[in-house]
Amino acid sequence: MTDQSNIANAWSTLIGLLEKSPQLTLSELFAADSDRVAKMSQRIEADLGQLGQIGMLLDWSKTHLDDAALGAFEDLADVAGFDAARSALFDGGIVNPTEGRPATHGAMRGSGTEAHVEEAEALLARMGMLVEAIHEGALGPIKHLIHIGIGGSALGPALAIDALTRDLKLVDVHVVSNIDGLALEQAFAACDPETTLIAVASKTFTTTETMTNAASALKWLADNDVADPSGRVVALTANPEGAVEFGVDETRILPFPESVGGRYSLWSSIGFPVALAVGMDDFQAMLAGAQAIDTHFRETQGRANAPLLAAFGDLYYSRIRNCQTRAVFAYDERMALLPDYLQQLEMESNGKRVSVSGEPIDLPTAPVTWGGVGTDAQHAVFQLLHQGTHLIPVDFIATVAPGDELDPAHHRNLLLNCLAQGAALMAGKQSDDPARNYPGDRPSAMFLLDDIDAATFGAMIAFHEHRTFAAAVLMGINPFDQFGVELGKAMAKSIDSGEGEFDASTAALMTAAGLRT
């Protein structure tokens, strides 16, 4: 394990070096280097045979990264032991030391040790057989699936289904995560109980929100005269025994390994609702697209490694320029849920205050990730981006191919707006009228995808997983635990049980809410 003091010293050196370097504006950086676009852009593509192909252009030229900064970050990566950490990730090493586990989500898509990949292939084959059986009517005429989970068990499937089923849904899927009964009632209203399956996604099969929703879903089936409600449940879990105790038949339990974390679990049986909605061929294409990024991340060095370069940019803005947030705007309706997904991936992974060895970290870790959909966001939050007092790096995501079949003017205007926003953030516009003055010099990065199909979608998600991991290594933190989500849950149980002492405000609110007398 890399000594945290070495990483801290490397950060001090890097910050000192960059503080002494002249901070050129974006316009000055372009003027100083006619090859800047070529140096700071990269096209990633792969031919996946019958599963399709991926193609995307990544452009970091509108960020303040320059040769000096990139060289300093490459030196930091060496000190932080990036190569060794990356090898450990794929080779089944203990990269989650607080829980003593490897992180084997890559093996779910074919990137990992032989043993882990073989296990993943067997689990995927098991899921494929169940998906095929359902599509062929073995469980009756299934038209709807209510997928119940929370966190990574819901965000990934919801994003994938929304992105990939705009043209065709083999089964209509409703993802429910909120314990608020209104969310479940909305799903009930859209489904016919006679043709509905329930998927319960929980790593432990004990998550309070998920199991409460699951019990209500079973009651809904029973109240609507479904003869065997438990026979309509598919369990997606790392605790098969818990699913059996809940009443799920072993033939409808789809396990996944303990070493696959929730926010990295889309590739495992947690992806069952995606496969049911789009079919196993597209699910396999999604895995293949992700594996192509695994290969790039695993085999490419330094700034040529696209996820590592993205991590350099993220840490430059959070730690050098003191940016507290990063914005993500998808100029494609199919990726509308991407900012929500990235919030959990990045903030739950890297929102830490201690190092891998448990020592306090003095510098910022994960920024707040937020965003929206263009062009809607332009009329809501872009005022702050252009003229506000915060410096906020922006990621734009757009596609060359339209997702609709309407007049091409729709997609043309969408792309025009996306590209114009990046240009305007950088260039600004001077005016004698202070209210109409745009300072410019505001950074952005561009992901220009050939299309949003299953393979490219998988590539995009894997890219952001590796971007998050790379940033964690450079900061010396563990991105695979999430103990910060436990305290509030424990206190909720204390309130429910009537035990524990609380502050005066919480005690008064408990009484006002009818939770205590």
Secondary structure, DSSP 4 states (H G I P E B T S, - for coil): ---HHHHHHHHHHHHHHHHHS----HHHHHHH-TTHHHHHEEEEEEE-GGG-EEEEEEE-TTSS--HHHHHHHHHHHHHTTHHHHHHHHHTT---BTTTTB---GGGGGT-S-HHHHHHHHHHHHHHHHHHHHHHTTTTS---EEEEE--THHHHHHHHHHHHH-SS--SSEEEEE--SSHHHHHHHHHHS-GGGEEEEEE-SSS--HHHHHHHHHHHHHHHHTT-S-GGGGEEEEES-HHHHHHHT--GGGEEE--TTS-GGG-TTTGGGHHHHHHH-HHHHHHHHHHHHHHHHHHHH--GGGSHHHHHHHHHHIIIIIS---EEEEEESSGGGTTHHHHHIIIIIIHH--SB-TTS-B--S--SPEEEEEETTGGGGTTHHHHHHSS----EEEEEESS-SS-S-THHHHHHHHHHHHHHHHHHH-B--SSGGG-B-----EEEEEES---HHHHHHHHHHHHHHHHHHHHHHT--TT--GGGHHHHHHHHHHHHT-S---HHHHHHHHHTTS--
